């Protein structure tokens, strides 16, 4: 039996955002769209909107539930969530149980395991998109965490609406609104106790940092951070495209090395030049942090006969009129 919902402003808003997101991305009839559902209010509200809008657009819909197995109750939560999704009208619901490692801490390890599982399900069913229930609060937390870590514009731009096959229609919706949707749709959501444990950095930002900012600076902090992310994303996209164009013009490559013209690099603004160096490093499977990029840049801007540099995955030296990056790995297909 399909669940019925009361039409409230929150329900209408979430449905509209899902519908408009599909329109922007050009979703076509009969394509499969999945929703990643944890059983929490955000993802259940999103699932309810997909169940309503998807069939109207001629889409096939499904859901994937990842059981991390970290807490004793998660198996039951996954089963109960699957039952509710079935009542919403989802013909395809898969529960995937994963093992969470320890690399990078519990948060990072759980995230990595979750995305790997979702990717496998999406690939197996040839899904066009996977909807994620990230909200305005998640976006604000992402920006603040990036700021605290001293990140650049790309990190501070937060989460984009579309990343690969992942689609985030609810980035302007508050958690309060997703709870309202669940209540109006008679959905019982799970309040994950981990979302209140201050050993996790996101929880500290959510429960401690953002409330202080709201108190001291006034309301609307999350919305302001989201606007900042949007503007920085626009700037980062433009700079990345300029850097890619410059890289294509200034680089020459072989199977395991890339040469960058010193003359060409020296004419670029720093923001573009640093990105060109990162592009070259990525093409060789290098892992460059800002400190590595600045070290390499000094071979250009502060040359006094330095020895070759060894940065993660790449050896870099100045040879004649070029900066040469060499790797023991094979160049990625399509790099030039």
N, C-alpha and C positions, 0 to 999 in steps of 0.2 A: 504494500500500500504506500502510495506517495504521500509524503508529508505536505501539509498545507501551511501557508504562512500568512500572517497579517501584513498588509501593505503599510509600512511605516516609512518615514523619510530615509532612515538608515538602509532599509531593504532596497528602496528605489535607487538610492545613491550607489550602493555596491553593485547592483545589477547594471546600472547605466555605465559605470566604470569598466566592467567586464565587457559589455557590448561595444563600447567605444574603443577599448584596447584591441579587440578582435578586428574592428573596422580599420584601425590604423595599421595593423600588421597584415591585413589582406588575407585573413583566414578564409578558406574555400569550403564549399559544401562537401560533406562526407569525410573531411579530415578528422583525425583523432586528436583530441586535446585531453591531456591528463591534468589532474590537480594533485599536488603533494599535500597530504592531509595528516596532521599530527594528532588530531582530536581536540586541539585547542580552539579557542573562539575565532582567531583570525582565519585559520585554514578551513574551518567548518563554514564560516560565513561565505568565504570564497567558493567553497564547494556548492553551497546552496544557490549562489548566483549562477554558477556554471550549469547546474542542473536545470535552472529556469531558462537561461539564455541560449545554451548550447543547442538543444533540440530545435528551438525556434529558428536558428541559423542553419539547420541541417547538418550540424556537427555530430560526430560520434564522441561520447564522453567516457572517461574512465578516471580512476583514482589509484594512487599508490600510497600505502601507509608503511612507514619505516619504524620497526620496533628495535630500538637501540639495545634493549635488554639491560640497561643500566640500573633500572629500578624494578622492584618486584611486581608492581602493578601494570607495567607497560604492555604485557601480553594481553591482559584483559582490556586495557584501554584500546589497543589495536582492534581487538575483536568487536568491542562495542561500537567503535567508530565505523568499522566496516558495515555493521548492521544498520547504522543510521544512514550511511551513504546509499545502501541498498534501498532504504525507504525513500530517499530523495530521488531515486530513479536511476542510479548508476548501474549499468549492466556489467561493467568491468571494474572490479576492485581487487587489488593485489596487496597482500601483506608480506613484507620482506623483513626478515630478522637478520640483523647484522652484528658483527663483532667489532667493538670499539677498541682501538689501540690506545696508546699513550703518547704518541709523538705530538709535540706542540701543546700538550695539556688536554684535559678532558673536552673542553669546548671545541677546540680545533679538530681533535680526533673524531668526535661525534659528527661534526659537520662534514668532514671528509668521507666518513663511512656512509652518511646519509646521501650525499650527492652521488657517490659511486653507485649506490643501490638504485637511486632514481634514474640515473643515466642508463643503467642496464635494462630496467623495465621499459623506459621510453624507446630505447633502441630496438628491443625485442618486439615491440608493438608498432614501430615506425610512427611514433607520435609526432605531430607537427610542433606542438608546444606543451610545456609543463607549466601550469600556473603555480606560483608561489604566493603565500599569504603575507608577505612583508608589508608592514604598515608605515604610517608616518613616524611612529615612535621608533621603529627599527631603523628608519633612515636617519633620524636625528642621532640615535646612538652610534651609528656607523660613522657619521661625520665627526662627532666628538672624540671617538676612539682614534680615528685617523689623525685628528688634530693633536691629541695627546702624544701620539707616536712620532710626531714631526714629519708626517707624510706630505707628499706633493699634491698637486691639483687633481691628478687622476684618482688618488685614494680619497681625497676630500670631496670628490664629486659623488660619493656614495654609490647607491645601487641604481642602475639604469632600469627603465621599464622592461627593456628586452636585452638579454645577454644570452647569445646562442639560441637555444630552444626554450630558455627560461623566461617566462613572462610574469611581470609583477603589476597587476592592475590596481592594487590597493595602496600605493605609496602616498596617497593624499588622505587616507582614511585613518581615523584614530582607533585605538583599541576599544574605547568606550562604544564606538559605533559598531564594531564587529560583535561585541557582546549583545548589543541591542538587536542585531540581525538574528543571532542565535536564539534569543528569547522570543522574538516575533515568529521564528520558524520552528519553534518547539524543539530545538536541538540542545542536547546536553553536552556541554563542552568540558574538557579536562583542564583543570588548573594545575599545570606541572609545578610541583614544589621546587624544582630546580630554578624556576623563574623568580624565586624569592631568596635564593642562597647567595650571600654577598661574596662568596669565594670566586664567583664568576664576574669578569670585568663588565660584561653587558648589564648584569643585574645591578652592579654598583652605579653605573651611569644612570640607569633607569630609576633606581630607588633613592639614590643619594645626590647625584650631580644635577640632573635635570630639575628636580624639585627646588634645589637651592637657586639655580639660575632663574627659574620662574618666580621665586619669592623675591630675589634681589633685583632682577632686571625687568620684571613684569611678565605677563602672560604672552603666549605665542612664540616661545623659544623654539619649540619643535618645528613649527611652520617656518620660522626664519632660517633655521639650519637647513631645512629641505630646499628652500629657495636658493640658499647659498650653494648647495650641492648641484642644483640644476644649472646655475650660472657657471660654476666651475667645470661642469661636464661639457657645456658648450665650448668653453675656452680650451679645455683639454682636447676635445675632438678636433678643433681647428688646428691646434699646435701639432698634434700627432699627424695630421694629414700633411702639413707643411714639412714636418720632419721626414715622413715617408717619401715625399717627393724629392727632398734634398738627398736622402740616402740613395735613392735610385740613380740620381744624377752623379753622385760623388764616389760611389763604391764600385769596386771590381772584386770578383770572388773566384775562388777555386774550390776544390772539394773540401778543404779544411781550413781555409783562411779567407780573410776579407781585408782589402786595402781601402783606406779612406784618404782622399786627397787632402793634404795639409792646407794647400792654398784655398780649396773650396770650403773646408771646415772653418778656417780663420775668418771667412766673410760672413759666417752665420751668427745670429744673435745667440747668446748662451742657452736660452730656453730650447731653441731648435737644435743647437750643436749637441747638447747633452742628450737629447732624445735620439739623435742619429747614432751616437755612441751606444746607447742602450739597444737600439734596433740591431746594430751589428753584433753586439754581445748575445742577444736573444737568438739570432740566426745561427750562432755557433753553440747554442745550448749553454751559454754562460749565465751566471746569476749575479747581476751587477746591482749593488746598492749605490746610493748616492756617493759614498766615500770612494768607491771603485771608479765611478764615472769621473769624479774630480781628479783622481790620481792619473787616469788616462788623459784627461784634458790638459794636465800640466806638461805632458809630452809635446803638446802643441803650443801652449801659451807661456810656458816657463822652461824652455828647453836649454839644458846645459850639459848635455851628454849623458843623461841618466841611463842606467842599465835597464834591460827589458823588465816589464812588470809581470807578475803572475797574480791574476785575479781569478775568482772562482770559475773554473772551467776553461779559461782562456789565457794565453800568453800574449802580451802586447809590447810592441817596440816601434820605435821610429826608424824608418829606413828611407833615406833620401827624401823624397817629396811626399811620402805617405806614412800614415799610421797603419801598422799591420797587426791584425788580430789573428792569432792562430789557435786552433783547437786540435785535440787528438780525436775528436768525434767528427762524423761526417756532417757536412752542411745540410741543413733542413731542406727538403724539397721545396722548390719555388723561390728560395732566397736567391738574391743576386748581388 
